Amino acid sequence: MADLTSLTLAEARDGLRAKKFSAREIADAHIAAIERARGLNAFVMETPERAQAMAAASDQRIAKGEAGSLEGLPLAIKDLFCTDGVRTTASSKILGNFVPNYESTVTGNLWRDGAVLLGKTNLDEFAMGSSNETSCFGPVQNPWRRKGSNAPLVPGGSSGGSAAAVAAQLCLGATGTDTGGSIRQPAAFTGTVGIKPTYGRCSRWGVVAFASSLDQAGPFARTVRDAAILLRSMSGHDPKDSTSADQPVPDFEAAVGKSIKGRRIGIPKEYRVDNMPAEVEALWRQGAEWLKAAGAELVEISLPHTKYALPAYYIVAPAEASSNLARYDGVRYGLRVEGGDITDMYEQTRSAGFGAEVKRRVLIGTYVLSAGYYDAYYLQAQKVRTLIKRDFEEVFAKGVDAILTPATPSAAFAVGEKAGADPVEMYLNDIFTVTVNMAGLPGIAVPAGIDGAGLPLGLQLIGRPFDEETLFSVGAVIEQAAGRFPPPERWWER
């Protein structure tokens, strides 16, 4: 039998339905792969017993002809999603050994459809980071290596553990969250597919909050089709989340393979940033040519307020983080460090519990929300956000169906390469992705090429609100033209 971990999610689904192998067999194969790959540090909690029990239940449902759409498919869950009875930490010391007694809506949807939980994946603490180096569990290593080098590379962040797990074939798919690029950037760094759906497409209930008006759940997968299959299960209206959109959930998989002839693809001139590597620029042009060859019409567009997106984002996001993280005070759950009085206890708990990057963002957020600065910073940033959203609306009103951009300004960098540097340098990794969150739009990253060092590069497609179907159809064209990019030989198993 072929290595069950090398199957795509769609292939595994079809194989299980045809009873070529059992859910227990495919679960065991992935459990063994995870054990051999602990050097990647992709998982912070493995749940082999639960996976085997869920797989056994799936085999019973398959035998009875009662299989769900994800029946028996083993997945990894970013440790930001609350999982009933399974430790959930957001990769922060302040949550300690917090074990929820409830399930997030997104993961509940996955289990409803028969998916199997392999474990919880590593992330930047509270999803704050672009490299997965701020986790209290230590950095995740990218399965990829530069040619001729053994230097460990980052998988991107914040959802680096999920991206690395999918790339290393430790799971068939994984969940992530995207606040400013935290699905699309690590997908590009690891040669996987990652989609941030429209804000409100997936419920945020039961997901540890970073910036509530920006956070959105989405899937990682090895193919565009697999991502479409996962997103359908993850999506849906949830009355428990006031920001959840009451929109029908289409069959996203049906969009994969559809013709894009006549589609108008926008190429934004503002995304040609200073010092962008020639390889990224060349790949962007190549992507446009692939779409043109498939019958799409290329249109140069302008998104004039793009240059203000990153500074506006790093005011809005920390402001919301400051408010959301105020609940971690040592009183109700998580870490508690005793002090001389209640104020001292708060200070000691938050000082010991939060890492440097989280503290930085909480301080920035508290500052911009403070009296005398709210109007000067936060209010201005929200006005810029409105202008960014309007730019996209005007472009789509002119008949543009999707927008093609680079996913990241570079390939993956080395672990520690940017540590201790100006934090703004790290924040620039999100330069192509934050506009999508500021405007609440869907965006997908698709692997499209390899740079001179042998590392994957991705292209990003941005779509109209609740039109993920177009992104899947256009993304599949790029995927078909570029080919698949499996990671190099499994050095982590040596």
Residue pairs with C-beta under 8 A, 6 or more apart in sequence:
1 21
3 29
4 12
4 21
4 25
4 26
4 29
4 30
5 29
5 30
5 33
5 169
5 170
6 169
7 15
7 26
7 172
8 172
8 221
8 222
8 223
8 225
8 226
9 73
9 172
9 173
9 221
9 222
9 223
9 225
9 226
9 229
9 230
10 223
10 225
10 226
10 229
10 253
12 26
12 72
12 73
12 172
13 69
13 70
13 71
13 73
13 229
15 21
16 22
16 23
16 26
16 58
16 62
16 67
16 71
16 72
16 73
17 62
17 67
19 62
22 55
22 59
22 72
23 55
23 56
23 58
23 59
23 62
23 71
23 72
23 116
24 52
24 55
24 56
24 59
26 55
26 72
26 73
26 74
27 51
27 52
27 54
27 55
27 72
27 74
27 116
27 118
28 52
28 55
30 51
30 74
30 118
30 170
30 171
30 172
31 46
31 48
31 51
31 52
31 118
33 168
33 169
33 170
34 42
34 43
34 46
34 118
34 119
34 165
34 170
34 171
35 46
36 490
36 492
36 493
37 168
37 170
37 490
37 492
37 493
39 141
39 492
40 140
40 141
40 143
40 164
40 165
40 168
40 170
40 492
41 122
41 137
41 138
41 139
41 140
41 141
41 161
42 76
42 121
42 122
42 140
42 155
42 160
42 161
42 162
42 164
42 165
42 168
42 170
43 76
43 118
43 119
43 120
43 121
43 122
43 161
43 165
43 170
44 79
44 89
44 91
44 119
44 120
44 121
44 122
44 135
44 137
44 161
45 79
45 86
45 87
45 119
45 120
46 118
46 119
47 86
47 117
47 118
47 119
47 120
48 118
48 119
50 86
50 117
51 74
51 116
51 117
51 118
51 119
54 111
54 115
54 116
54 117
55 72
55 74
55 116
58 67
58 71
58 72
58 114
58 116
59 72
61 67
61 68
61 71
61 114
62 71
62 72
67 114
68 112
68 113
68 114
69 113
69 114
69 229
69 232
69 233
70 110
70 113
70 114
70 115
70 229
70 230
70 233
71 113
71 114
71 115
72 114
72 116
73 114
73 115
73 116
73 172
73 173
74 115
74 116
74 117
74 118
74 171
74 172
75 110
75 115
75 116
75 117
75 118
75 171
75 172
75 173
75 174
75 175
75 230
76 118
76 119
76 120
76 121
76 161
76 162
76 165
76 166
76 170
76 171
76 173
76 174
76 175
77 83
77 107
77 117
77 119
77 120
77 121
77 162
77 174
77 175
78 120
78 121
78 123
78 159
78 161
78 162
78 174
78 175
78 176
78 177
79 88
79 89
79 90
79 91
79 120
79 121
79 122
79 123
79 161
80 88
80 90
80 123
80 126
80 127
80 177
80 207
80 208
81 88
81 104
81 106
81 107
81 175
81 206
81 207
81 208
81 217
82 88
82 100
82 102
82 103
82 104
82 107
82 206
82 207
82 208
83 100
83 103
83 104
83 107
83 117
83 120
84 100
84 101
84 102
84 103
85 99
85 100
85 101
86 99
86 100
86 117
86 120
87 97
87 98
87 99
87 120
88 95
88 98
88 99
88 100
88 120
88 208
89 95
89 96
89 97
89 98
89 120
89 136
90 123
90 125
90 126
90 127
90 208
91 122
91 123
91 124
91 125
91 126
91 134
91 135
91 136
91 137
92 125
92 126
92 136
92 353
92 354
92 355
92 358
93 136
93 335
93 352
93 353
93 354
93 355
94 328
94 334
94 335
94 349
94 350
94 352
94 353
94 354
95 208
95 328
95 333
95 334
95 335
96 334
96 335
98 333
98 334
100 206
102 206
103 111
103 206
104 203
104 205
104 206
104 207
105 202
105 203
105 205
105 206
105 236
105 238
105 240
105 241
106 175
106 202
106 203
106 206
106 207
106 217
106 234
107 117
107 175
107 206
108 206
109 233
109 234
109 235
109 236
110 175
110 230
110 233
110 234
111 117
112 233
113 233
115 233
118 170
118 171
121 159
121 161
121 162
121 164
121 165
121 174
122 132
122 135
122 137
122 140
122 160
122 161
123 132
123 135
123 157
123 158
123 159
123 160
123 161
123 162
124 130
124 131
124 132
124 133
124 134
124 135
124 157
124 158
124 160
124 182
124 357
125 134
125 135
125 136
125 354
125 355
125 357
125 358
126 208
126 210
126 321
126 325
126 358
127 157
127 158
127 159
127 177
127 179
127 182
127 208
127 210
127 215
128 134
128 158
128 210
128 321
128 357
128 358
128 361
129 157
129 158
129 357
129 426
130 156
130 157
130 158
130 181
130 182
130 185
130 426
130 427
130 429
130 430
131 139
131 154
131 155
131 156
131 157
131 160
131 413
131 415
131 418
131 426
131 429
132 139
132 140
132 154
132 155
132 156
132 157
132 158
132 159
132 160
132 161
132 164
132 186
133 139
133 154
133 157
133 415
133 416
133 419
134 157
134 355
134 356
134 357
134 358
136 355
139 152
139 154
139 160
139 415
140 154
140 155
140 160
140 161
140 164
141 152
141 153
141 154
141 155
141 164
141 415
141 492
142 152
142 153
142 154
142 155
142 156
142 160
142 164
142 167
142 189
142 190
142 412
143 155
143 164
143 167
143 168
143 190
143 487
143 488
143 490
143 492
144 153
144 167
144 189
144 190
144 191
144 412
144 454
144 455
144 456
144 487
144 488
145 151
145 153
145 454
145 488
145 491
146 153
146 453
146 454
146 455
147 453
147 454
149 453
150 491
151 414
151 415
152 414
152 415
153 189
153 412
153 413
153 414
153 415
153 455
154 160
154 189
154 412
154 413
154 414
154 415
154 417
155 161
155 163
155 164
155 167
155 186
155 189
155 190
155 412
156 163
156 185
156 186
156 187
156 188
156 189
156 190
156 408
156 412
156 429
157 182
157 185
157 186
158 177
158 179
158 182
158 186
159 174
159 176
159 177
159 178
159 182
159 183
159 186
159 194
159 220
160 186
162 174
162 175
162 176
162 186
162 220
163 174
163 176
163 186
163 187
163 189
163 190
163 192
163 194
163 220
164 170
164 186
164 190
165 171
165 174
166 173
166 174
166 190
166 192
166 220
166 221
166 222
167 190
167 191
167 192
167 222
167 487
168 487
168 490
168 492
169 222
169 487
172 221
172 222
172 226
173 219
173 220
173 221
173 222
173 226
173 227
173 229
173 230
174 219
174 220
174 221
175 217
175 218
175 219
175 220
175 234
176 182
176 183
176 186
176 194
176 217
176 218
176 219
176 220
177 183
177 207
177 210
177 215
177 216
177 217
177 218
178 184
178 194
178 196
178 215
178 216
178 217
178 218
178 433
178 437
178 443
179 210
179 211
179 214
179 215
179 216
179 317
179 437
180 214
180 313
180 317
180 430
180 433
180 434
180 437
181 196
181 429
181 430
181 432
181 433
181 434
181 436
181 437
183 194
183 195
183 196
183 218
183 220
183 445
184 194
184 195
184 196
184 407
184 433
184 436
184 443
184 444
184 445
184 458
184 460
185 407
185 408
185 429
185 430
185 433
185 445
186 192
186 194
186 220
187 193
187 194
187 220
187 407
187 445
187 447
187 458
188 194
188 407
188 408
188 445
188 447
188 456
188 457
188 458
188 460
189 408
189 411
189 412
189 455
189 456
189 458
190 412
190 456
190 487
191 447
191 456
191 458
191 485
191 486
191 487
192 220
192 221
192 222
192 447
193 220
193 221
193 222
193 223
193 224
193 226
193 227
193 444
193 445
193 446
193 447
193 475
193 479
194 218
194 219
194 220
194 221
194 227
194 444
194 445
195 218
195 219
195 227
195 231
195 442
195 443
195 444
195 445
195 468
195 471
196 216
196 218
196 433
196 436
196 437
196 442
196 443
196 444
197 216
197 217
197 218
197 231
197 235
197 442
197 468
198 216
198 245
198 440
198 441
198 442
198 465
198 466
198 467
198 468
199 213
199 214
199 216
199 243
199 245
199 437
199 440
199 441
200 216
200 243
200 244
200 245
200 247
200 440
201 216
201 231
201 235
201 245
201 247
201 442
201 466
201 468
202 216
202 217
202 218
202 231
202 234
202 235
202 236
202 244
203 217
203 236
203 237
203 238
203 240
203 241
203 244
204 212
204 215
204 216
204 217
204 241
204 243
204 244
205 238
205 240
205 241
205 244
207 215
207 217
209 215
209 320
209 324
210 317
210 320
210 321
210 324
211 316
211 317
211 318
211 319
211 320
211 321
211 324
212 243
212 320
212 324
213 243
213 316
213 320
214 313
214 316
214 317
214 320
214 437
214 438
216 437
217 234
218 231
218 234
219 226
219 227
219 230
219 231
219 234
220 227
221 227
221 229
221 230
222 484
223 479
223 484
224 256
224 444
224 446
224 472
224 475
224 476
224 479
225 253
225 256
225 476
227 444
227 472
228 252
228 253
228 255
228 256
228 472
229 252
229 253
231 252
231 468
232 249
232 250
232 251
232 252
232 253
235 249
236 249
237 244
237 245
237 246
237 247
238 244
245 466
247 466
250 468
250 469
252 468
252 469
252 472
253 472
254 469
255 468
255 469
255 470
255 472
255 473
255 476
256 472
256 473
256 476
257 473
257 476
258 473
258 476
259 294
259 295
259 473
260 291
260 294
260 295
260 296
260 473
260 474
260 477
261 294
261 295
261 296
262 295
262 296
262 297
263 291
263 295
263 296
263 297
263 401
263 402
263 470
263 474
264 296
264 297
264 299
264 399
264 400
264 401
265 288
265 291
265 296
265 297
265 298
265 299
265 400
265 401
265 402
265 403
265 404
265 474
266 299
266 300
266 301
266 395
266 400
266 402
266 403
266 404
267 288
267 298
267 299
267 300
267 301
267 403
267 404
268 301
268 302
268 303
268 306
268 403
268 405
269 300
269 301
269 302
270 302
270 303
270 304
270 306
270 307
271 284
271 303
271 306
271 405
271 406
271 432
272 281
273 409
273 431
276 406
276 409
277 409
277 410
277 451
279 449
279 451
279 452
279 457
280 406
280 408
280 409
280 410
280 457
281 406
283 406
283 448
283 449
283 457
283 459
284 404
284 405
284 406
284 459
286 448
286 449
287 404
287 448
287 459
287 478
288 298
288 404
290 477
290 478
290 481
290 482
291 298
291 404
291 474
291 477
291 478
292 298
293 481
294 477
294 481
296 474
296 477
299 400
301 395
301 398
301 400
301 403
302 391
302 395
303 388
303 391
303 392
303 395
303 435
304 391
305 384
305 387
305 388
305 390
305 391
306 388
306 391
306 435
308 384
308 387
308 388
309 384
309 388
309 431
309 434
309 435
309 438
310 427
310 428
310 430
310 431
310 434
311 381
312 381
312 384
312 385
312 388
312 438
313 381
313 430
313 434
313 437
313 438
314 364
314 427
315 364
315 368
315 377
315 378
315 380
315 381
316 378
316 381
316 382
316 385
316 438
317 361
317 365
318 361
318 362
318 364
318 365
318 368
319 364
319 365
319 368
319 369
319 378
319 381
320 365
321 358
321 361
321 362
321 365
322 361
322 362
322 363
322 364
322 365
322 366
322 369
323 365
323 369
325 354
325 358
325 362
328 334
328 349
328 350
328 353
328 354
329 346
329 349
329 350
330 336
330 337
330 345
330 346
330 348
330 349
330 350
330 353
334 353
335 349
335 352
335 353
336 345
336 349
337 345
337 348
337 349
337 351
337 352
337 353
338 345
338 348
339 345
339 346
339 347
339 348
339 349
354 362
357 423
360 423
367 373
367 377
368 374
368 377
368 378
368 381
369 378
385 438
385 439
388 435
388 438
388 439
389 438
389 439
389 440
392 403
392 435
392 439
392 441
392 462
395 403
396 464
401 463
401 464
401 467
401 470
401 474
402 461
402 462
402 463
402 464
402 470
402 471
402 474
403 461
403 462
403 463
404 459
404 460
404 461
405 432
405 459
405 460
405 461
405 462
406 432
406 457
406 458
406 459
406 460
407 432
407 433
407 445
407 457
407 458
407 459
407 460
408 429
408 432
408 433
408 457
408 458
409 428
409 429
409 431
409 432
410 429
411 451
411 453
411 455
411 456
411 457
412 455
412 456
418 425
418 426
432 460
433 443
433 460
435 462
436 442
436 443
436 462
440 465
441 462
441 463
441 464
441 465
442 462
442 463
442 464
442 465
442 466
442 467
442 468
442 471
443 460
443 461
443 462
443 463
443 471
444 460
444 461
444 463
444 468
444 471
444 472
444 475
445 458
445 459
445 460
446 458
446 459
446 460
446 461
446 475
446 478
446 479
446 482
447 456
447 457
447 458
447 479
447 482
447 484
447 485
448 457
448 458
448 459
448 478
448 482
449 456
449 457
449 482
450 456
450 457
450 485
451 457
454 488
456 485
459 478
461 471
461 474
461 475
461 478
462 471
463 470
463 471
464 470
